[in-house]
Amino acid sequence: MRAHLFVATALLVIAAASSPCKALQVTISSAKASFVQGEPIYVWVDYYNDKDEAIGLPAGWLFGFEVLTVRTQDGTVIRRPGIQLKRPPLGGNQIQRIGPRGHYVFFADLLEQVNLTEPGSYSVQIATPNHSPELFLDRDHPAIPASQLIRGPIESNRWQLTIAAGSGDAFDLIDRPLREKTAGTFALCPNARTIVEKYSDSVYGPYAALCQIDDLLYAEERGPVSLKDRLATAQALLDGLRGRQTRFEYLDIALIRYAERLVKLGQDDAASLLLNEVRRNESNVIARIYIANLRGQKSEEK
């Protein structure tokens, strides 16, 4: 517990006192920078190892409320966490290894980490002092030599975004819990079915479809609905995203998420075909790196 408190406190005081680690390049990027209230904010995060040898860094501090500095246009820091994540105890080899000149890439919804409910302009940066990373190693059986751990502050670029005021029937639907003070954030997924049926052309339509796909492919109990029928319904929703007149900016993430869910359902061949298609047609270099890393992990597991 004391170690947790020390690391968390250091986050606030050490980052400004030292220079960021030069062996590690951290980049936040996104397909768009303008959003509407209640719209998910997907970002790609790329940790690039600029060394000729493997490195490691604490996996629990790669992303999340504790390491994200979100500021308004006037410099005010946003202190409202999104979904609360329980950090694992120290000493359990919670280390992310990155190979020589290699990338560790992932995507995330910023709103799951920082609860941005108000319109305005914001900047987002990953910043952590990364103090005493050896605390995350198993003392008796370390995952990597302590000498390979990255030490010192880690900082990303400052990514800028704008959130415009929401409006319309779909926004009224997801904003209701906030207005009525029954919840502290927007209710997009709980209203996904209604949004898909009535407001599919709204800015929230594609994200509502993703919520429904998650429900179809992740729910453990679906009653009498067979996997075959659930897959057919999910595929129809995905095809709807592909066929939108206005291209969905996060279609790459939608397709990758779908492929990852197919793998969990044992549909490896279908997932592989989809990932090949995305990698072949995708212009986003970071997305292609993510797919390459994902396929590499699957090969190692086999």
C-alpha positions in Angstrom: 0.0 0.0 0.0 2.8 2.4 0.9 4.5 1.7 -2.5 1.2 2.5 -4.3 0.9 5.8 -2.4 4.5 6.7 -3.2 4.2 6.0 -6.9 0.9 8.0 -7.1 2.3 10.9 -5.2 5.4 10.9 -7.3 3.3 11.3 -10.4 2.3 14.8 -9.3 5.7 16.1 -8.2 8.5 14.4 -10.1 7.3 14.8 -13.7 8.1 18.5 -13.8 11.5 18.1 -12.3 13.2 15.8 -14.8 13.5 15.4 -18.6 11.4 12.7 -20.4 13.1 9.4 -21.2 14.8 9.7 -24.6 14.9 5.9 -25.2 11.1 5.8 -25.4 8.9 7.8 -27.8 5.2 7.9 -26.8 2.6 9.2 -29.3 -1.1 9.8 -28.9 -3.1 10.1 -32.2 -6.6 9.8 -33.5 -8.5 9.8 -36.8 -10.3 13.0 -35.8 -10.0 15.8 -33.3 -13.5 17.2 -33.2 -16.2 15.5 -31.2 -19.7 16.0 -29.9 -20.7 15.6 -26.2 -21.3 12.0 -25.4 -19.3 10.7 -28.4 -16.6 8.2 -27.6 -13.1 9.5 -28.1 -10.9 6.7 -29.5 -7.1 7.3 -29.5 -4.2 5.2 -30.7 -1.2 5.1 -28.3 2.2 4.1 -29.6 5.2 3.3 -27.3 8.3 3.0 -29.5 11.5 1.7 -28.2 14.3 3.7 -29.8 17.1 1.4 -28.6 18.9 -1.6 -30.1 17.9 -3.8 -27.1 14.7 -4.8 -25.4 13.2 -2.6 -22.7 10.5 -3.0 -20.1 8.2 -0.6 -18.3 5.3 -0.9 -15.8 2.2 -2.2 -17.7 -0.1 -0.5 -15.2 1.1 2.9 -16.1 0.9 2.8 -19.9 -2.5 4.5 -19.9 -5.3 5.4 -17.5 -6.5 8.3 -15.3 -3.4 8.3 -13.1 -1.0 9.0 -16.0 -3.3 11.1 -18.3 -3.0 14.9 -17.9 -6.1 16.5 -19.4 -6.3 20.2 -19.5 -9.0 22.7 -20.6 -8.0 25.6 -22.9 -7.2 27.8 -19.9 -4.9 25.2 -18.4 -7.3 23.8 -15.8 -6.6 20.1 -15.1 -9.6 17.7 -15.3 -9.8 15.5 -12.2 -12.9 13.5 -13.0 -12.0 9.8 -13.5 -14.0 7.6 -15.9 -14.3 3.9 -15.1 -12.4 3.0 -12.0 -9.8 0.3 -12.7 -8.3 -1.7 -9.8 -4.5 -1.7 -10.1 -2.8 -5.1 -9.4 -0.5 -5.3 -6.4 3.2 -4.5 -6.9 5.7 -7.3 -7.4 3.8 -9.4 -9.8 5.8 -8.8 -13.0 3.4 -6.3 -14.4 5.9 -5.3 -17.0 5.4 -4.6 -20.7 8.3 -5.7 -22.8 9.1 -3.9 -26.0 11.6 -5.4 -28.4 14.6 -3.6 -30.0 13.3 -0.8 -32.3 9.9 -2.1 -31.6 6.4 -0.7 -31.0 3.8 -1.5 -28.4 0.5 -0.1 -29.8 -3.0 -0.1 -28.5 -6.3 1.9 -28.8 -8.6 3.1 -26.0 -11.6 5.2 -25.4 -10.5 8.3 -23.6 -13.9 8.7 -21.9 -13.4 5.4 -20.1 -10.5 7.0 -18.3 -11.4 10.7 -18.0 -15.1 11.8 -17.6 -15.3 14.7 -20.1 -19.0 15.8 -20.0 -18.6 19.5 -20.9 -18.0 21.0 -24.4 -14.7 22.8 -24.9 -11.2 22.5 -26.1 -8.8 20.1 -24.3 -5.2 18.8 -24.5 -4.3 15.3 -23.5 -0.8 14.0 -22.5 0.6 10.8 -21.0 3.0 11.9 -18.2 4.4 9.7 -15.4 7.6 9.9 -13.3 8.1 6.2 -13.7 9.8 6.1 -10.3 11.2 2.8 -9.0 9.9 0.5 -11.9 11.7 -2.4 -10.2 8.8 -2.5 -7.7 6.7 -4.1 -10.4 9.0 -7.0 -10.8 8.7 -10.3 -9.0 11.6 -10.2 -6.6 12.4 -13.9 -6.9 11.5 -14.5 -10.5 11.7 -11.2 -12.5 10.2 -11.2 -16.0 13.2 -9.3 -17.3 16.5 -8.1 -15.8 16.0 -4.9 -13.8 18.8 -3.3 -16.0 16.4 -3.4 -19.0 13.7 -1.3 -17.2 13.1 2.2 -18.5 13.8 4.7 -15.7 12.8 8.3 -15.3 9.9 10.4 -16.6 7.8 9.2 -19.6 5.9 11.8 -21.6 3.9 11.7 -24.8 3.0 14.5 -27.2 0.1 16.8 -26.2 -2.9 15.8 -28.3 -5.5 18.5 -28.9 -9.3 17.9 -29.2 -12.5 19.9 -29.2 -15.9 18.8 -27.9 -19.0 20.6 -29.3 -22.3 20.8 -27.5 -24.7 17.9 -28.2 -28.2 18.4 -29.6 -31.1 16.4 -31.1 -33.2 13.5 -29.9 -30.3 11.0 -29.7 -28.3 13.3 -27.5 -31.3 14.0 -25.3 -31.6 10.2 -24.8 -28.0 9.7 -23.7 -27.8 12.9 -21.8 -30.9 12.2 -19.6 -29.0 10.5 -16.7 -26.8 13.6 -16.4 -29.7 16.0 -16.5 -31.7 14.0 -14.0 -28.5 13.4 -11.9 -29.0 9.6 -11.8 -25.6 9.0 -13.3 -22.3 10.9 -13.7 -21.8 10.3 -17.3 -23.6 9.7 -20.6 -25.7 6.6 -21.3 -24.8 5.6 -24.8 -24.6 1.8 -24.6 -27.7 1.4 -22.4 -29.7 3.1 -25.2 -27.8 1.4 -28.1 -30.8 -0.5 -29.4 -33.0 2.6 -29.6 -30.3 4.7 -31.2 -29.6 2.0 -33.8 -33.3 1.7 -34.6 -34.3 5.3 -34.6 -31.2 7.5 -34.8 -28.7 5.4 -36.8 -27.7 8.4 -38.9 -26.8 10.5 -35.9 -23.2 10.9 -34.7 -23.9 8.3 -32.0 -25.2 5.6 -34.5 -21.9 3.9 -35.2 -20.9 3.7 -31.6 -24.3 2.3 -30.6 -23.8 -0.4 -33.2 -20.5 -1.2 -31.6 -22.2 -1.5 -28.2 -24.7 -4.0 -29.7 -21.9 -6.0 -31.3 -20.2 -6.2 -28.0 -23.4 -7.5 -26.4 -23.9 -10.1 -29.1 -20.4 -11.4 -29.1 -19.5 -11.1 -25.4 -22.7 -11.9 -23.4 -22.3 -15.3 -21.7 -26.0 -16.1 -21.6 -28.1 -15.4 -24.7 -31.0 -17.7 -24.0 -32.2 -19.7 -27.1 -30.2 -17.5 -29.6 -27.5 -19.7 -31.2 -24.0 -18.4 -31.8 -24.7 -18.7 -35.6 -27.6 -16.4 -35.3 -25.8 -14.0 -33.1 -22.9 -13.8 -35.5 -25.3 -13.1 -38.3 -26.8 -10.2 -36.4 -23.4 -8.8 -35.4 -22.2 -9.1 -39.0 -25.2 -7.2 -40.3 -24.4 -4.4 -37.8 -20.8 -4.4 -39.0 -21.8 -4.3 -42.6 -24.0 -1.3 -41.8 -20.9 0.5 -40.4 -19.0 -0.3 -43.6 -21.8 0.9 -45.9 -22.4 4.3 -44.3 -22.7 7.2 -46.7 -20.4 9.2 -44.4 -17.3 7.0 -43.6 -17.0 6.1 -40.0 -13.7 7.5 -38.9 -13.0 4.6 -36.5 -13.9 1.8 -38.9 -10.4 0.4 -38.5 -10.9 0.0 -34.7 -14.4 -1.4 -35.3 -13.1 -4.1 -37.6 -10.2 -4.9 -35.4 -12.4 -5.2 -32.3 -14.7 -7.4 -34.3 -11.8 -9.7 -35.3 -10.6 -9.9 -31.7 -14.1 -11.0 -30.6 -14.2 -13.6 -33.3 -11.0 -15.1 -32.0 -12.6 -15.3 -28.5 -15.5 -17.3 -30.1 -13.1 -19.7 -31.8 -13.6 -18.2 -35.3 -9.9 -17.9 -36.0 -10.1 -18.2 -39.8 -12.8 -15.5 -40.1 -10.8 -13.2 -37.8 -7.6 -13.8 -39.8 -9.3 -13.0 -43.1 -10.7 -9.8 -41.6 -7.4 -8.7 -40.2 -5.7 -9.3 -43.5 -8.3 -7.2 -45.2 -7.9 -4.3 -42.7 -4.1 -4.4 -42.9 -4.2 -4.5 -46.7 -6.6 -1.5 -47.0 -5.7 0.5 -44.0 -3.8 3.8 -44.5 -3.2 4.2 -40.7 0.4 3.0 -40.1 -0.3 2.6 -36.3 -3.3 0.3 -37.0 -1.1 -1.8 -39.3 1.5 -2.1 -36.6 -1.1 -3.2 -34.1 -2.4 -5.9 -36.5 1.2 -7.1 -37.1 1.8 -7.3 -33.4 -1.5 -9.1 -32.8 -0.7 -11.7 -35.5 2.8 -12.1 -34.0 1.3 -12.9 -30.6 -1.1 -15.4 -32.1 1.8 -17.2 -33.8 3.8 -17.3 -30.5 0.7 -18.8 -28.7 0.5 -21.6 -31.3 
